[in-house]
């Protein structure tokens, strides 16, 4: 059975890479495969035609996207593998603090009377 895989389009991909959404989605997919511990950090191994089918774009569009990503240095195509050249670590998770939430109806200031309004 094939391993399941999902990818994330992260905000820095949209804000800093200056790519169309389709290009970002393809890059995010390749980047996710390149950085996936479970899948061996190999990147995409297969044809551009197969990737086009997986991501629901035409083969010619996929070819154009991969060429643009490679020209800009975001991906590398070598021996049948397409890998991401950008390796950003996610920021370390902070210990979650328990938020203090006070409902103003139950924690209102005392005004000296018992009238709620």
C-alpha positions in Angstrom: 0.0 0.0 0.0 1.3 3.5 -0.9 2.1 5.8 2.0 -0.2 8.8 2.3 1.3 12.2 1.9 0.1 15.8 2.2 1.9 19.0 1.5 1.5 22.6 2.8 1.7 25.9 1.0 3.5 28.0 3.6 3.2 31.8 3.8 6.8 32.4 2.9 6.3 30.5 -0.4 3.5 33.0 -1.3 5.1 36.1 0.1 8.8 35.7 -0.8 9.1 33.5 -3.9 7.1 35.8 -6.3 5.3 32.8 -8.0 1.8 32.2 -9.2 -0.4 30.0 -7.0 -0.1 27.1 -9.4 3.7 27.4 -9.4 3.7 27.6 -5.6 1.5 24.5 -5.3 3.9 22.5 -7.5 6.9 23.8 -5.5 5.2 23.0 -2.2 4.5 19.5 -3.4 8.1 18.9 -4.5 9.4 20.6 -1.3 7.2 18.4 0.9 8.6 15.3 -0.9 12.1 16.6 -0.5 11.8 17.1 3.2 9.5 14.2 4.1 11.2 11.9 6.6 8.6 9.2 6.0 9.2 9.1 2.3 13.0 9.2 2.5 13.6 12.8 1.5 13.9 11.9 -2.1 11.8 14.5 -3.8 9.7 13.6 -6.8 10.8 10.5 -8.7 8.8 10.0 -11.8 7.7 11.8 -14.9 6.5 15.3 -15.2 3.4 13.8 -16.9 2.7 11.7 -13.8 3.1 14.7 -11.6 0.7 16.7 -13.9 -1.9 13.9 -13.4 -1.4 13.9 -9.6 -1.8 17.7 -9.4 -4.5 18.0 -12.0 -2.7 20.2 -14.6 -1.9 19.6 -18.2 1.5 17.9 -19.0 2.6 21.0 -21.0 1.7 23.3 -18.0 3.6 21.1 -15.7 6.6 21.1 -18.0 6.4 25.0 -18.1 6.1 25.2 -14.3 9.1 22.8 -13.6 11.2 24.8 -16.1 10.3 28.1 -14.4 11.1 26.7 -11.0 14.4 25.2 -12.2 15.4 28.5 -14.0 14.8 30.4 -10.8 16.9 27.9 -8.8 14.0 26.7 -6.6 14.2 23.0 -7.8 16.8 20.7 -9.3 16.2 18.0 -11.9 18.8 15.3 -11.8 18.7 11.6 -12.7 14.9 11.4 -12.8 14.4 13.1 -9.4 13.1 16.6 -8.9 14.1 18.1 -5.6 13.7 21.3 -3.8 16.8 23.6 -3.4 15.2 25.5 -0.5 15.3 23.9 2.9 13.6 26.0 5.5 13.2 24.7 9.0 9.9 25.3 10.6 10.2 27.5 13.7 10.4 25.5 17.0 7.1 24.9 18.6 6.6 27.1 21.7 5.2 25.6 24.8 1.5 26.5 24.7 0.4 28.8 27.4 -3.1 28.4 28.8 -4.9 31.5 27.7 -6.7 33.5 30.4 -10.2 34.1 29.3 -12.6 36.0 31.3 -16.2 36.3 30.4 -17.3 39.9 31.1 -20.7 38.7 32.2 -19.3 36.5 35.0 -16.1 38.5 35.9 -17.4 42.1 35.8 -16.2 44.7 38.2 -18.2 45.2 41.3 -20.1 48.5 41.2 -21.6 48.1 44.7 -25.0 46.8 43.6 -26.4 43.4 42.9 -28.1 44.6 39.7 -26.5 42.8 36.7 -27.0 45.7 34.3 
